[in-house]
Protein backbone atom coordinates (compact mmCIF):
# COMPACT_ATOMS: atom_id res chain seq x y z
CA UNK A 1 0.00 0.00 0.00
CA UNK A 2 1.41 3.34 -1.02
CA UNK A 3 1.44 6.40 1.15
CA UNK A 4 -0.14 9.64 0.04
CA UNK A 5 3.36 11.03 -0.60
CA UNK A 6 4.33 8.05 -2.76
CA UNK A 7 1.11 8.30 -4.77
CA UNK A 8 1.78 11.98 -5.41
CA UNK A 9 5.36 11.29 -6.39
CA UNK A 10 4.32 8.57 -8.83
CA UNK A 11 1.70 10.86 -10.36
CA UNK A 12 4.36 13.54 -10.80
CA UNK A 13 6.74 11.08 -12.48
CA UNK A 14 3.94 9.91 -14.79
CA UNK A 15 3.10 13.48 -15.76
CA UNK A 16 6.72 14.51 -16.21
CA UNK A 17 7.59 11.50 -18.40
CA UNK A 18 4.25 11.33 -20.24
CA UNK A 19 3.83 7.74 -19.06
CA UNK A 20 0.63 6.07 -17.85
CA UNK A 21 0.44 5.97 -14.05
CA UNK A 22 -0.06 2.19 -14.14
CA UNK A 23 3.30 1.72 -15.90
CA UNK A 24 5.03 4.02 -13.42
CA UNK A 25 3.49 2.15 -10.47
CA UNK A 26 4.59 -1.22 -11.86
CA UNK A 27 8.14 0.03 -12.48
CA UNK A 28 8.26 1.63 -9.01
CA UNK A 29 7.10 -1.58 -7.32
CA UNK A 30 9.67 -3.61 -9.25
CA UNK A 31 12.43 -1.15 -8.35
CA UNK A 32 11.45 -1.24 -4.67
CA UNK A 33 11.45 -5.04 -4.66
CA UNK A 34 14.84 -5.13 -6.37
CA UNK A 35 16.36 -2.62 -3.96
CA UNK A 36 14.95 -4.36 -0.87
CA UNK A 37 16.80 -7.59 -1.71
CA UNK A 38 20.19 -6.28 -0.64
CA UNK A 39 19.26 -3.25 1.44
CA UNK A 40 20.63 -3.02 4.95
CA UNK A 41 18.46 0.01 5.60
CA UNK A 42 14.94 0.51 4.26
CA UNK A 43 14.88 4.28 4.80
CA UNK A 44 15.93 5.44 1.35
CA UNK A 45 14.36 2.75 -0.83
CA UNK A 46 11.46 4.99 -1.99
CA UNK A 47 13.92 7.73 -2.97
CA UNK A 48 16.22 5.43 -4.92
CA UNK A 49 13.29 3.62 -6.55
CA UNK A 50 11.77 6.93 -7.67
CA UNK A 51 15.11 8.06 -9.10
CA UNK A 52 15.51 4.74 -10.92
CA UNK A 53 12.00 4.88 -12.40
CA UNK A 54 12.35 8.52 -13.45
CA UNK A 55 15.66 7.83 -15.16
CA UNK A 56 14.23 4.78 -16.93
CA UNK A 57 11.26 6.61 -18.38
CA UNK A 58 13.25 9.75 -19.22
CA UNK A 59 15.76 7.60 -21.10
CA UNK A 60 12.93 5.83 -22.93
CA UNK A 61 11.39 9.19 -23.89
CA UNK A 62 14.62 10.33 -25.53
CA UNK A 63 14.72 7.34 -27.87
C-alpha positions as CSV (number, residue, x, y, z in Angstrom):
1,X,0.0,0.0,0.0
2,X,1.4,3.3,-1.0
3,X,1.4,6.4,1.2
4,X,-0.1,9.6,0.0
5,X,3.4,11.0,-0.6
6,X,4.3,8.1,-2.8
7,X,1.1,8.3,-4.8
8,X,1.8,12.0,-5.4
9,X,5.4,11.3,-6.4
10,X,4.3,8.6,-8.8
11,X,1.7,10.9,-10.4
12,X,4.4,13.5,-10.8
13,X,6.7,11.1,-12.5
14,X,3.9,9.9,-14.8
15,X,3.1,13.5,-15.8
16,X,6.7,14.5,-16.2
17,X,7.6,11.5,-18.4
18,X,4.2,11.3,-20.2
19,X,3.8,7.7,-19.1
20,X,0.6,6.1,-17.9
21,X,0.4,6.0,-14.0
22,X,-0.1,2.2,-14.1
23,X,3.3,1.7,-15.9
24,X,5.0,4.0,-13.4
25,X,3.5,2.2,-10.5
26,X,4.6,-1.2,-11.9
27,X,8.1,0.0,-12.5
28,X,8.3,1.6,-9.0
29,X,7.1,-1.6,-7.3
30,X,9.7,-3.6,-9.3
31,X,12.4,-1.2,-8.4
32,X,11.5,-1.2,-4.7
33,X,11.4,-5.0,-4.7
34,X,14.8,-5.1,-6.4
35,X,16.4,-2.6,-4.0
36,X,14.9,-4.4,-0.9
37,X,16.8,-7.6,-1.7
38,X,20.2,-6.3,-0.6
39,X,19.3,-3.2,1.4
40,X,20.6,-3.0,4.9
41,X,18.5,0.0,5.6
42,X,14.9,0.5,4.3
43,X,14.9,4.3,4.8
44,X,15.9,5.4,1.3
45,X,14.4,2.7,-0.8
46,X,11.5,5.0,-2.0
47,X,13.9,7.7,-3.0
48,X,16.2,5.4,-4.9
49,X,13.3,3.6,-6.5
50,X,11.8,6.9,-7.7
51,X,15.1,8.1,-9.1
52,X,15.5,4.7,-10.9
53,X,12.0,4.9,-12.4
54,X,12.3,8.5,-13.4
55,X,15.7,7.8,-15.2
56,X,14.2,4.8,-16.9
57,X,11.3,6.6,-18.4
58,X,13.3,9.8,-19.2
59,X,15.8,7.6,-21.1
60,X,12.9,5.8,-22.9
61,X,11.4,9.2,-23.9
62,X,14.6,10.3,-25.5
63,X,14.7,7.3,-27.9
